[in-house]
Amino acid sequence: MNNGLKTGELEPDVPPAHEAFSRRLSSVQARIGQALADAGREATSVHLLAVSKTFDAPAVRELAACGQREFGENYVQEALDKQQALRDLPLEWHFIGPIQSNKTRAIAENFSWVHSIDRLKIAERLSAQRPTGVPPLQVCIELNVSGEASKGGVAVAELPALAQAMSALPGLQLRGVMAIPAPATDIAAQRAAFRQVREAFEALIARGYALDTLSMGMSADLEAAILEGATIVRVGTALFGERNKHA
């Protein structure tokens, strides 16, 4: 078979997909491990959520074959298509994107976690539409600590009232807080933003809420997030590579 190489020329060293995914996953896990060591935290105190939005089912399958089981999606129909294609795998699906009212039923029926609730109306719909006979939907309130109009999330001052209302909804189990602070290249600035999230989270615990989840930190800033107490880091680019343009 003619592979386009001249006689005696070696094939280029292009790793197969599985090897590439395995290498990226190991690299991210090493970063997490080092950040936990630097923070003096337990090695198992952070979960890695692979953000698979815009990447196809075969890419998710490859990463799952490397041992990753928790995946985060932003777009409902795209996620449902992947879930159907990967229904043979024991994966846990987290919804982490903006939530439209007309999508709450699909989310309530097909996800284990939702990280991005910032309105009581959405929480009420998710609770009412959660199927009977399955565990409550595990949820986080999205917090906007940077005041960016382009991002969802409640202000810190609005957090206690929303937490109180959501904790009474039978179809939901409030687990904690999620945030996507404004990008910063300086780790001190990154930590300052994540510290605000942690302090808001701790203030809820001080009010008596049994919370255990701080969902914060992504490919570029997961170290700062872990140093400030993150328990879930949401990583996409460092695991899958650069995203498609519509991401």
Secondary structure by P-SEA (a helix, b strand, c coil): ccccccccccccccccaaaaaaaaaaaaaaaaaaaaaaaccccccbbbbbbcccccaaaaaaaaaacccbbbbccaaaaaaaaaaacccbbbbbbcccccccaaaaaaaccccccccccaaaaaaaaaaccccccccbbbbbbbcccccccccccccaaaaaaaaaaacccccccbbbbbccccccaaaaaaaaaaaaaaaaaaaaaccccccccccccccaaaaaaacccbbbbcccccccccccc
